[in-house]
Amino acid sequence: MVCTGPGDPEVLKLRELPMPQVREGWSLVRVTGAGLNRSELRTRQGHSPTVRFPRVLGIECVGVLAVSTEPGLPEGTTVAAVMGDMGREFDGGYAEFALLPNALLMPLETNLPWEVLAALPESYLTAQGALDALGIRPGDRARLLIRGGTSSVGMAALSIATGYGLAIAATTRSRDKAAALTVAGVDHVVIDDGAVSTRVREFWPDGPDYILDLVGTATAADSLRLVRRGGTVCMSGSLSGWLIPDFEPIALIPPGTKLTAFHSDAYKGATSLLQRVVDQVEAGVYHPNIDRVFRLDELVKAHHYMEDNQATGKLVMIP
C-alpha cells in the first residue's frame, strides 16, 4: 500500500511493486502482520518533513525471514521490527515483503497467532518503556493515571500495570469506550470533558503518584499540576501534537516533581524486552486488546477508522 503523497486516506494506493533486492546488511522479511499507528497517519497527512513520497508506510511489522544476510538469523526465523526510520526513510510494513536493516530485526520464539503478535511490538515496547521510565516496578503500591487510556499504547500500559498490581485510573473522551476500560481492569474511569484534574482529585485528593500522558502537549501542564508533589509524569504520546508552546520549565514543573519521556525508538533492537512481553502474553499475564484486524487492501478504510478515533486498543493489518 503506497502513500503517493500527503493528503487524506485516499492517497494510499494498492500497487504491485518489484520484489525488494537484498543487499549487504539488509534482509527480506515476509510480512505476516503489522500494527497500525497514529504516527503513520501523521506521515500520510504530511507532518513528517523528512519523508519523500511515494513511500510504503508502516513503522512496525512481524514476519518470517525470507532472505537473510545476518549469519545468526537463518531463513524461516520469526522476527519483529520497530521504528528505525521504517516507513519514513525506507519502505515499511504496509506490504507483503519488507527489506529491513539487520540491526532492526528482533528474533522471537512464539506460538502466538500472527494478529496477536503483530499487536505487540510498538505498543508494548512503548508502554513497557514508559512504565520503566516512570520508575514503576511490579508490586508497587502506587497510583497510576493513564491519560489517553483507550489508545493502543494506553491499553498496553493498562495490561502491564494490572499485572503489576497498581491502582489505576484512565481517561477517555468517549463515554462509549468507558466500559472497555472497566473490563480491562481500570479502578477509576475518568471521562475527559476538560476537567480531568477535578475528577481525579475526587478519589485521589493528593493526585496520582505517576501519570503516563499519552495525550501529549495539550495536557502536559495539567498533568504536572495534577501529579502528587514529588511524583513523576512521563510524556509518551502525541495524540494532541508534538510541541509545548512557550515551554517554561521553572513555571511549568512544580518543585520536586519529575518530568520524563519515552518513545519506542529508544528500545531499538530490544529483543529480550519484546520476548518478555511475548512470554507474558502467552502466560496470560498480559492481555493485548485488539480492536480490529484489516487486510492490506483495507488500509484506506483503516486510516479513516484511525482518523475518526473509533478504535479502543490496537489496530492490526494482516496481508
Stockholm file with secondary structure:
# STOCKHOLM 1.0

chainA/1-319         MVCTGPGDPEVLKLRELPMPQVREGWSLVRVTGAGLNRSELRTRQGHSPTVRFPRVLGIECVGVLAVSTEPGLPEGTTVAAVMGDMGREFDGGYAEFALLPNALLMPLETNLPWEVLAALPESYLTAQGALDALGIRPGDRARLLIRGGTSSVGMAALSIATGYGLAIAATTRSRDKAAALTVAGVDHVVIDDGAVSTRVREFWPDGPDYILDLVGTATAADSLRLVRRGGTVCMSGSLSGWLIPDFEPIALIPPGTKLTAFHSDAYKGATSLLQRVVDQVEAGVYHPNIDRVFRLDELVKAHHYMEDNQATGKLVMIP
#=GR chainA/1-319 SS CEECSSSSGGGEECCCCCCCCCCTTEEEEEEEEEEECHHHHHHHHTCCTTCCSSEECCSEEEEEEEECCCTTSCTTCEEEEECTTBTTTBCCSSSSEEEEEGGGCEECCCCCCHHHHHTSHHHHHHHHHHHHHHTCCTTCCCEEEEETTTSHHHHHHHHHHHHHTCEEEEEESCGGGHHHHHHTTCSEEEECSSCHHHHHHHHCTTCCSEEEECSCGGGHHHHHHHSCTTCEEEECCCTTCSCCTTCCHHHHSCTTCEEEECCGGGGTTCHHHHHHHHHHHHTTSSCCCEEEEEEGGGHHHHHHHHHTTCCSSEEEEEC
#=GC SS_cons         CEECSSSSGGGEECCCCCCCCCCTTEEEEEEEEEEECHHHHHHHHTCCTTCCSSEECCSEEEEEEEECCCTTSCTTCEEEEECTTBTTTBCCSSSSEEEEEGGGCEECCCCCCHHHHHTSHHHHHHHHHHHHHHTCCTTCCCEEEEETTTSHHHHHHHHHHHHHTCEEEEEESCGGGHHHHHHTTCSEEEECSSCHHHHHHHHCTTCCSEEEECSCGGGHHHHHHHSCTTCEEEECCCTTCSCCTTCCHHHHSCTTCEEEECCGGGGTTCHHHHHHHHHHHHTTSSCCCEEEEEEGGGHHHHHHHHHTTCCSSEEEEEC
//
